[in-house]
């Protein structure tokens, strides 16, 4: 409910990087604050601006200088502090001209200028960490902000820092399917969804088709598989399913993942923060394969809650073999009541109103309207 009628609406500056993991929850907070009568600015860099197409038109985009030490040659790395410094100066000037009531950072190097400016100007500020382990930038600011909102619980935090469990905001298409009824596995068409991030999808293409080909005939013939695969892997994955006589839809990207999750009997996936949030809000059994190359082991941390609740089976990459996966899939899909319990356990972990919780925190930090 809007609480600012008759006066200039308060301003929230949302700072986020260019990955979906940062942008999805940032967008959800923007939508919630707009609905409450706030003005919202997205502060990002040029790369991040290209990923901001899903934000409402009412959100103003401010592009500030930023950079990362992870890309580019020696010269580019030497210039990083200067580019970030220029971005900080620009952000300070912007905030002096139009003072935010709160600044919210969602991680990534593009959030540094806005959070630094807010620190310099002593504005109310928070960070939201999607993963169970803080990213580099959020780790830097964890002791310099008014609140640390955690999407995954528990989240490993620096000594002396207390987190607030808000959950990871999910898209409206996911919220609309929150706690969708689960159809237990049985002797009829069963949907199995397989997704992985662009960097880590190859092992899923290597293992999943081979594993499903090992399933007993009576189980395999009922499968309807939807698998995301990298473009260079499409032909071989399609050929593997054809050879096994499995009905499969294989594409580089599915735009309707929330609907597919809602219809699925089982999901095989990486354990990125957004995917885990979707799985818990909708409530589906899963086999989770954490991305081993994740620097801080954040995907293992993300999966922990689901695994401990018996809502998911954890399969580290070094144990993710066709034989092991075939055993796990067979176990889940041939024990209907156990699968139902996995679904219910996942639902109990879901936080469909995470965006509202995060907006409540932002409004609390901002204080009463002037």
DORO-16271 format. One record per residue (C-alpha): x, y, z. Coordinates in steps of 0.05 Angstrom, whole numbers, plus 32768, in hexadecimal, padded with zeros to 4 digits. Each point is the difference from the previous one (the first is absolute). Layout:
N
XYZ;...
REM end
This chain:
370
800080008000;801B80457FEE;800E802A803D;801B803F7FDF;7FC380237FE3;8005804C7FFD;804C80038004;803B7FF07FD3;80087FB48001;803F7FE58021;80387FE87FD4;80217FBC8002;80407FF47FDA;80097FB77FEE;80477FED7FEC;800C7FBE7FDC;802F7FDD7FD0;7FF07FE17FBE;7FF17FB78011;7FBB7FE38008;80117FEB8047;8008804A8013;7FCC801D7FD2;7FC47FD3800F;7FFC8013804B;801180487FF0;7FC780037FCE;7FD07FE18032;801180348035;7FF880377FCC;7FBA7FE77FEE;7FEB7FFB8049;801980468012;7FDE801E7FC3;7FBF7FE08016;800A80218044;800680457FE0;804C80077FFF;802B801B7FC9;80367FCF7FEB;804380097FDD;802B7FC67FE7;804A800F8006;802A7FD27FD5;803780007FCC;7FFA7FFC7FB4;80007FB48001;7FCB7FFE8036;7FD480307FDB;7FFB7FCE7FC7;7FE37FCD8030;7FCC8030801E;7FCA7FF57FCC;7FD27FDF8032;7FFE803C802F;7FC0802A7FFE;8003803E7FD3;7FF5802B803E;80467FED8019;803380347FEC;80437FE37FE8;804180228016;803E7FE47FE0;803F800A8029;80487FEC7FF3;80147FBD801B;802F7FC77FF0;80187FBD8018;80457FE3800C;7FE87FBE7FE4;800280157FB6;802F80247FD1;804B80067FFA;80338022802E;7FEE80467FE9;7FB67FF5800A;800D7FE68047;802B803D8010;7FC7802D7FEA;7FCC7FDE802B;8009802C803F;7FFC803F7FD6;7FC07FEA7FDC;7FE07FED8042;801780418020;7FE080277FC7;7FC07FDA800B;80018010804A;8008804B7FF3;7FC67FFE7FCE;7FD57FDA8032;800F80328038;7FEC803A7FD3;7FC07FDD7FEC;7FED7FF28048;800F80478016;7FD180197FCA;7FC97FCD8010;800B7FE38045;7FEB7FB78006;7FD97FE8803D;80247FBD7FF9;80347FDF7FD5;7FFD7FB57FF4;803A7FD87FE1;7FF87FBB7FE2;80497FEF7FF2;802E80047FC5;803480357FF2;7FCB80307FE2;7FE280078046;8041801E801C;7FF680497FEA;7FBA8007801E;80117FDC8041;804080288007;7FDC80417FF4;7FCA7FED8033;80377FF08032;802280437FF5;7FBE80258007;7FEA7FD5803C;7FBF7FEC7FDF;7FD77FC38017;80197FC57FD8;7FF97FB57FFC;801C7FC77FD8;7FDC7FC27FE9;80287FC07FF8;7FDF7FCB7FD6;80307FC7800E;80137FDB8040;804580207FFC;800D804A7FF7;801980177FBC;803F802B7FFD;7FDD80437FFE;7FCD7FEF8035;80387FE6802C;802280447FFB;7FC180268014;7FE37FD08034;801D8028803A;7FF180437FDF;7FB57FFB7FF6;7FC38008802C;7FE77FB97FF3;80147FC07FDC;7FC47FDD7FE1;800B7FB67FF2;7FDD7FDA7FC9;801B7FBC8016;80007FE98048;802F7FF78021;8031802F7FDD;804980018014;800E8046801A;803D8025801B;80098000804C;7FD480358020;7FCF80047FC6;7FB97FE9800B;7FD57FEE7FC4;7FB680097FF6;7FDF7FC67FDC;7FD2801F7FCC;80067FC97FCC;800E80097FB6;7FCB80287FDB;7FE37FD97FC6;7FDF80177FC0;7FB5800A7FFD;7FFA7FC27FD2;801D7FD78039;7FD580208036;7FC27FF17FD7;80127FB68005;80138000804A;7FF07FBD8020;7FE17FE67FBF;7FE17FBB800B;80327FC87FF4;7FEB7FC57FD5;80247FC3801C;80287FD27FD2;7FDA7FC67FE2;7FF47FD57FC2;7FEF803C7FD4;802880387FDE;8030801F8032;802480427FF5;804A80058010;802180457FF9;804C80077FF9;802080458004;8046801B800D;802380427FFA;802280117FBE;80457FF4801D;7FF07FBF8022;7FCD7FDD7FD4;80307FD27FDB;80057FCC8037;7FB47FFC8000;80017FF37FB5;80357FCA800B;7FDF7FDC803A;7FB480087FFF;7FEF7FE07FBC;802E7FC5800F;7FE17FF88045;7FB880017FE7;80127FCD7FCA;80127FD08039;7FBB80048021;7FD27FC37FFF;7FD57FFD7FC1;7FC080088027;80198042801E;8025801B7FC4;7FC47FFA7FD1;7FD88030802C;803380388002;7FF780437FDE;804280268006;800D804A7FF7;804A800F8002;802680417FF7;80427FF47FDC;8035802D7FE2;7FF8800B7FB5;803F7FD87FF1;7FE47FC48027;7FB980007FE3;800B7FCD7FC8;80237FCC802B;7FCD80068039;7FC67FF97FCF;80217FC47FE0;800C7FDF8044;7FB680078013;7FEA7FE77FBB;802D7FC38007;7FE27FF18044;7FB880097FE7;7FF380388031;7FD080387FF0;802C803E800A;7FFD804A7FF1;8046801D7FFE;800C804B7FF9;803580338014;7FCD80268029;7FB97FF8801A;7FDA8040800D;7FCA7FDC8027;80287FDE8037;7FCD80118037;7FC97FDD7FDA;802D7FC47FF2;80147FFB8049;7FB780018014;7FF17FC57FD2;803F7FD88011;80057FC1802A;804B800B8006;803380367FF2;804B7FF37FF3;802680418007;803A80298016;7FF480218044;800480497FEF;7FDC802D8031;7FC880147FD0;7FF37FB77FEC;7FFE7FE98049;7FCF80398010;7FD37FEB7FC6;80027FB78016;7FEC80118047;7FC980327FEF;7FE07FCF7FCE;80157FC38028;801F7FC97FD6;802E7FC4800E;8045800B7FE2;80447FE37FF4;80328039800A;804580017FE0;8027803B801D;802F80227FCF;80457FE98017;8024803C7FE3;7FD98031802B;803980248024;7FE180028045;7FD97FC07FFD;7FC080298001;7FD77FCD7FD9;800E7FCB8035;7FE980328035;7FC180107FD8;7FEE7FB67FFC;800B7FF2804A;7FBB80138019;7FDB7FD67FCC;802D7FC4800C;7FFA8004804C;7FB480047FF9;7FFF7FC17FD5;7FE480297FC6;803B7FF47FD2;80377FCE7FF1;8045801F7FFD;80307FE67FCB;804580227FFF;802080017FBC;80347FCC8014;7FC77FD08010;7FD280147FC7;80047FC37FD4;7FCA7FE17FD3;7FFB7FC4802F;7FF7802A803F;7FCE802E7FDF;7FD87FC67FE4;7FFB7FE38046;7FE98043801D;7FCB800C7FCA;7FE67FB98006;7FFB8006804C;7FD880417FFC;7FD27FEE7FC6;7FEF7FBA801A;7FED80178046;7FC5802F7FF7;7FF3800F8049;80498010800C;7FFF802F7FC4;7FC38022801D;8024800A8042;803C801E7FDB;7FD180317FDE;7FE080148042;804480078021;8016802F7FC8;7FC180298007;800C8009804B;804280237FEF;7FE1802F7FCD;7FF7804B800E;7FD080197FCB;7FFC80458021;804C800B8001;7FF980407FD7;7FCE801C8032;802E7FEE803A;803A80237FDE;7FD6803D7FF2;7FEA80018049;804980018014;801080387FD0;7FC5802A801B;80167FF28048;804780197FF1;7FE5803D7FDC;7FD68012803D;7FBE80258001;7FF0802C7FC3;801880478006;
REM end
